[in-house]
Amino acid sequence: MSSFFMTKYLQYGLALILGSLYLVLIPDDDVANIIALAAILFFGVPHGAIDHKIHLKFSKKSNVKKFILIYVLVGLGFLLWWVLMPLKALLIFIILSAYHFGQELIEDNAETPKDPILNLSWGLIVLVSPTILKFNELLPTLNFIGSQPISRIPRDLQLITVLVIHLLGYAYVIYLFVKKVLFKAAVIRLILFSIYLLLSYLLLPFIVAFALYFVLFHSINAMRHQFFWMKDRSADYTFLIFLKDLSPFTLLTIVGMSGLIYYLDPADWSVFFTYFFVFISLLTLPHALLFDELYVSKNTIHQTKE
């Protein structure tokens, strides 16, 4: 059995076990929120902690200090956008994250050459669809971000919008299958994953379902892609070296975010979620740009070898 399928069995198995535990135990909201956010922070955030090593493989003229400076400046620029135009910054963050999530999902399941439409359409399924489905649950946080109250979305409209997003994503992968761009197995894997994701958001609170996806699927997949990308360029690159490379910026991010949240002292969970995801967004922008470069170079190498 290939390592790909072993990884998938492990991911779906853990997601099923953890999701079932939540449904059986139904912990207090505070407990569930703390566990979910801790999982995102300690096991999800590290998948961007090796960006500096990947960047140095692209540019031998660059160095870690210069990379960190650019990373920080990009993040601070986006923070200024959050301060001046919070709702527009939120929209940009959602679109950027959707594309990034879709790109990782397509790379993991289909290994196609760069296709922005495919990446974005499946990013909408992964992120925008759950956000609309759980929109009313997220209203306290959304209202804290914006200067004007946001109205609830009728349940029927939520379900219709989610259905349209899914059908458009399915239609495009079927179109690519007919054009012989995607294999049948990739189409089936994508559709099955979208069904799992939809069920998880229907059964679980948004933050719990998101943590399961972000940690068990997106982060694990991304780190696996990073490791083999580095190994392709350094024959003696090992998993222990990979963990060592991840450690410095993982610890720095965890300490930095924890200290910032403690200093800001949010009054309730809606405020806490706002601070938490704004901080994540500052890391996501430069990280997503680098990952796009990584995936394009990965596919280029594969095409050259073929």
N, C-alpha and C positions, 0 to 999 in steps of 0.2 A: 504494500500500500504506500502511495507517495506521501511525502512530507506535507504536501498541500492539503490532502484529505485528512491526514492526522490532525493538522492544525485546525481545520474546520470542525471536525468532530469535537475537539477540545473546546473550541470557542462556543459552539452551540450548546455543548453539554454544560459548561460552566454558566452560560446565560440562562439555561433552563433551570438549573439547580438554584442559582441565586434568585431568579425571578420567582420560583416556586416558594423559596424560603420566605420571601417578602409577603407573598399572598397568604401563606400559612400563619406567619407570625404577626403580620401587619403591625410593625413597630410604630411607636410614636413618631409624628412628623419630624420633630427635632432630631431624633435618633437617625431616621432615614436620611434626612438632609445632610447630617454630619458625615455619615458613612459614605454617601454618594459623592459629596464634595471632596472628602479625603481620598477616595479612590481616584477621582479625576486628577487631583493634585499630585498624589504620590505615584500613581501608575499610568496616568494619561499624559501629563505634562512632559515626562522624560523623553517622549518620542521626538521632541524638538531640541533636545539637549546636545545633540551631536552635529547640529547645523554648522558649527564652526569648522569641524573636521571635513565635512562634505564640501564646504566652500573652498577650503584650501586645496582640495583636489581639482577644483575648476580653475583656480587662479594661483599659480605659484608665486606671482609677484605680491600677492596680498599676505597679510599676517593676522593673527588672532586679535590683536589690539584694534587694528583698523576695522576688522569685521564687527567686533563688539560695538565700536563707536557708531558704525552705520546702522546696526541692528537697533541700538538705543535711540538714535536720532529718528529713525522711521517710526518706532514705537511712540516717542514723544510727540511726533507730528500728528499721529493718529489720536493721541490723547487730547491734543489741542482741538481736534475736530469734534471729539466727544463733548468737550466743554462748550464749544461754540454752537454746534448743530447736533445735539444728541440723537435725534430721531434719524437724521440722514446718516450719521455715523453707524447707528444700529443697522440700518438698511444695507450699508456697504459691508459691514461685518457679516451679516447673514448671507449676502450674495457671495462674498469671498470665501466664507467657511463652506457654503454649499458647493462651490466649485472645487475647493480643496478636498472635501469629503468625497465628492463624486469622482474626482481624479484618482484618489487612493482606491476606492471601491472598484472602479473599472480596471485599474492596473492589476489589482489582486485577483479579479475574477475573469478578466478577458485579455489582459496584456495587449491591448490594441495600440496602434500608433496614436499620436495626439489627435483627439477629436473634442474640441471645446463644447460642441452641442451635446455630445454624449455625456461628458463630464458634468455639465451644468444640469442637464435634465435629470440625471440620477442623483446629483447633489440636492436638487429640489425634493426628490423623494425621500432622501435621507434626513434632511434638516427642515426644509420649509413645510413639507407635509405634516410632520409631527408638531411643528410650532402652530400651524393652523388648527390641527386637531385638538391641541391642548391650549388654544389661545386664551380662553376664559380663565383657565387655571393660572396663566402667566400674566394676567392683567395687572395685578399689584406691582410687579416689577416693571412692566411696560409703562404704567402710569407714573412710576417714580422717575423713569428716564425722561419721559416727555413733559412738556410744560402744560399741556392740555389733556384732560381726561380722554381715554380711548374707550369707545363703546364695545360692548360684548358682541360677539358674532353669533347669529342664530345657529343652532345645531345642524339644521338641514343644509345651510350654506357651507358650514364647515365640512360636512361629509361629501357634499357635491364637489367642492374645491379639491379636497384630498383625492377623490376618485378621478377627477380630471387630470391632476398631476401624475397619478400613477398610470393612467391609460396612455398619456402622452409619452411617458418614459418607456412603457411596454411597446408602444407603436414604433418608437425610434429603434429600439434594439431588434425588433422583428424586421424592420426595414433593412438594417445593417446585416442581419442574418440572410435575408433574401439576396442582398448584394454580395454575400460571401465575405463580409468584413468580420463578422462575429461567428463563432462556432455555436452549434446547438447547445453544447454543454454550458457555455458561458451565459447564454440567454436564460437557461433553466436556473443556473446558480443565482443570477441577478434577481429573477422574479421570486424565487424561493426566499432570498434574503429580504426582499421588500415586504413579503408577506409576514415573515418573522418580525420585522421591525414594526410593522403596522399593528400586529397583535400585542407586541410588548407595550406600545404606547396606549393601546386601548385598555390594557389590564393594569398598568402600573402608573404611578405618578410620573410627571415629565422628567424630573431630575433623576429618578431611579432608572427609568428606561434609557435616558441619555447617558448616564454613567456606564451602564452595561454596554451600550453601543460604543461609546468613546474609548473605554478601556479595553474591552474584550475583542473588539473588531478593529476600529480605526487605529488605535495606538499600537496594538500587537502587530497588525499588518504593516504599518508604517515602519516600525522598528525592524521587522523581518526584511523589508525591502532595503532599508538602510544598511543592515548588516551585510547582505549579499552584494549590494552595490559596492561597499567598501572592500569586501573580499575579492570581488572581480578585479580590483585595482591593486590589491596587495595580497599575494598568495599566502603570506604568513599571518594574515589578520585572523584573530581568533575571537571567540565569544567573550572571553575574559578581557581582552583588549577593548572590545566593544563596550562592555560594562564600565570599564575604567574611563573610557572616553565620555560616557554618558554622565558619570558621577558629578563632576565639578559644577556644571550648569544646572543639573537637576537640583542639587542641594542649594545653589544660589537662588534659583527660582522659588523653591519651597520656602526658604527663609525670607526672601524678599516679599513674597505674597503674604505670608503669615504676619510679618511685621507691619505691612501696610494695612491689612485688614484690622489688626489690633489697634493701630494708630487711629484709623477712621472710625472705629467703634460703631458699626451699623446698628440702627435701632431695632430692626426686625429682619426677617428672612428676605423680604422683597428688596430691601436696601442691600443686604449682604450679597444676594445673587447679582445685583447690578454691579457692585464693586468687583466681585469675583470674575464675572464675564467680561467686564471692561478690561481688567488686567490680562485675562486670557487673550482678548482681541489684540492687545498691544504686541503680544508674542506671535499671534497667528499671521499678521500681515507679512512680516519679513520671512517667516517660516514657510508660508504658502508659496511665496515667490521663489524661494530656494527649491522647494519640492517640485515645482513645475519644471525647473531646470534639470533636476535629478531624473525625473521620469522621462523627459525628452531625451536626455543623454543615454539613459538605459535602453530605450527603444531604438535609438540610433545605433548603438553598439550591437544590439541583437540583429538589426537589419543588415549591418555591415558583415557580421559573421555569417549570416545566411547567404 
